[in-house]
Amino acid sequence: MNTKIDVRGLNAWFRGTHALRDVSLVVPENTVLAIIGPSGCGKSTFVRCINRMHELVPGARQSGMVLVDGQDLHARGVDPVDLRRRVGMVFQRPNPFPTMSIFDNVVAGLRLNGVGNGLGELVENSLRQAALWDEVKDRLHQSALSLSGGQQQRLCIARALAIEPEVLLMDEPASALDPIATAKIEELIHELRESLTIVIVTHNMQQAARVSDATAFFYLGELIEHGPTEQIFTNPKETRTEDYVTGKFG
Amino acid sequence: MKAHTDKTYDAQLEDLRNKLLTLGGKVETEIATSMRALAERDSQLAEQVIAWDREVNRLEVEIDECCRRLLVLRQPAASDLRFITTALKIVVDLERIGDLAVNVAERAIDLNQSPPLKPVHDLNRLAELCQKQVRAALDSFVDGDVAKAEAVIKNDDLVDSVYHILFNELLALMMEDPRNIRRANSLLFVAKHLERLGDHATNVAEMVIYMVRGTDVRHPGSRTTPATATQ
């Protein structure tokens, strides 16, 4: 399997706080990596380093290397905007552009990238990929806010997919959703794996178990254990992982 | 062992463990008592074993229920998951051991109707061995002791060889005098029940190794390559 994301000795800080400590791991292409760990363990910081969003926070810095397709993200000449086109992101709370229609939300990224024509097909494809098309095809020009929370989240996924990323980062994408909407997102993750590489942060361990091929457990900024998901949840090697997945923490 | 953050979860797991130990204790008593009923030609004791088995059956159902409840309500992981799946498996073996003790008791009642056959020493040896195997398997479960469990698996060969000696011994008795056939045949059944009971103790031991180490040691010859997810 080809390596898609290769993280080597990654450290990240927020002013005085050492948020990630010497993290190294590899994500093969077309797989799903779940990141689990208690609040403040560095999960979100880790994914934000993969599309260079971490550096947008005032006072934040990092060291070490993140490579996508073998290319160092901080190499000279890497354009962070172009990078974020290849590495899309979906956040915890659905964040559609409130003043835009469903259609315009999907193509927002493309318009920013200067694409203007023949968008209809693309919108349909993206919405289909995000399993939302059937629910919104008759009201594409209504406000995005007319959708339910779960639909809004799938709209955000459609928006992320419209720019055809190679990697999709998902930071707690289903934590604000009901079980049915969650199941739809999870089914989507299974389908998207065919064409992209996914890194998902989740507090829900059953969700990590359901959707991912590999799981990484972070604690206090350190990568404690990283392995096949089944092994992490049935027979972890590290005591701290065992304690976390069995609920013996804190 | 470290406690769960949610103490009621610990209490539920402890409750399951205690139920399994109670069940284990009961089937051990059943085996010992059924063998005493045979040795002392005491049919009343044998009847008692048969009556006790209802309690064993009830416990089996209760333990199953406990496991199901834990699985659905707690979605256990790692060592908890291995403990509960082990419980689900060994409860079947333990209940079956109880049934086999009942079978021995029924044979005892049958044999007590006729005059005794000459003593068959290896039968006691087999009974002792099998009781030891069950006891050791249960101990390995309680202590999470892999070495003890491995010893149980290894000792099963000894059980089998004593059974074969006994088989030949009883066969000889039958050939010696056709009047021995009915009784020797009953004893042969007892021997077979004991040997099977030993097999169930081995199953328990195998599951204990899985519970502790997370590796499945059953049927080593028939293993396909394990799925290596990513990496």
Interface residues (C-beta under 8 A of the other chain):
Chain A: M1 P28 T31 M205 Q206 A209 D213 A214 G227 P228 T229 E230 Q231 F233 T234 N235 P236 T241 E242 D243 V245 T246 G247 K248 F249 G250
Chain B: K2 A3 H4 T5 D6 Y9 Q75 P76 A77 A78 S79 D80 L81 R82 R213 G214 T215 A227 T228 A229 T230 Q231
